[in-house]
Amino acid sequence: MTRHLVAWRLASFYGAVFAAVGVVLPFWPVWLEARGLTRAEIGALLAASMVARILAAPLVARVADRTGERKRLIVVLIALSFGCWSLFPLAQGFWVLLAISIAAQGCSAAAMPLFEDMTLGAVRAHALEYGRVRLAGSVTFLVAASAGGLWLTGRPSGDVLGLMIGGSGLMLGTALLLPDLRATQRLTLNLVGGLRAILGRRGFQRLFLASGLIQASHMVYYGFATIHWRAAGLSDGLIGFLWAEGVIAEIALFWYGAPLLRRVPPAGLIAIGGGAGALRWLGTGLTTDPAALVALQALHGVSFGATHLGAMHYLKDRAPAGLSATAQGLHSALPAGILGGLTMLAAGPLFGALGPGAFQAMTAMALGGALVAWALLRTRDR
């Protein structure tokens, strides 16, 4: 398979994944609220996929490192996720919704570390630029969030679910088209030895903590920004634009990621992402003025984009041979699963008690991540 065909197939899956995310993140809480769930229950449902990663992602990653398989595992997980999303129209009550959410989002969440590892392997083998492959997801997120907001304006909240089921089906179709790229080295350590080889390094400890704090600081935004902005009188069209607008800066960052990484090390990018996140959440908690929000949303390209790009390149450069999927699985489980899940779980009660003041708590989190990333810059593991 040619280099360009590999890049396009990888980019297509990124595009499908983030087209679905472009609907889920802004509008899934609205659907849940329309079903009569409280804000605490909404937070629990949104945290479900992150908590599921804690066990699922490292275990699936271990299978991938043992067998060298990537594509088949991804297809099975995405197919299971699609089947679970299709059950939502029949679901009634919080506990049934919670169980289906854990299964649907947990399967897709467990597939992503394998796909990221597949992509980073292709970056090494085919001399691809990770950022330029990954930006396909940012573009489709931009289109889906904008178009979704415009399409849903004036429509019942229940229409959100149809978009999400369709997005999950698109993910399955593009997963079937992925190249069957396999790791050249297999895992020789047992589960405990593999985990120790990653977690025993101070650099990975600091990476997971820095990345986790910064990405977890987005949880109030992911869960309750749409509800907050709607209550302030903003239209669904404007809200969809705000979600999408910040991704424009993210696209630019991914496009110029390779030249940027020649000047700034991966840990430096993570530190910059944390600083941008702290500034962003401070402003978001203080104002709902559309002009100010447009400026603040542009920081998403740095608060999320720079942090993610830095973390992926740190893992690509530093993961031990034969343990690349395990490293990705742990990055998914610990920062996103534990820190992200617990923060999302707390986001509902926090937003219910403090309203926009909940964003201020996220400011401290992002700043803490920036400080840990600064320490990561000086870390030298053997």
FENKA-V900313 format. One line per field, one symbol per residue. psi: psi as a letter, one per 40 degrees, with the letter a starting at -180 (. if undefined). Layout:
psi: ???
This chain:
psi: hidddddddddddddddeddddddddedddddddeeiiddddddddedddddddddddddddddddeeiddddddddddddddddeeddehhiddddddddddddddddddddddddddddddddefihdddddeddddddddddddddddeheiiddedddddddddddddddddeiighiidiiheiiddddddddeehdddddddddddddddeedddddedddddddeeiidddddddddddeddddddddfddddeedhidddddddddddddddddddeeiehdddddddddeddddddddddddddddddehihefddddddddddcdddcdddddddedddddddebeeddddddddddddddddddddehhi.
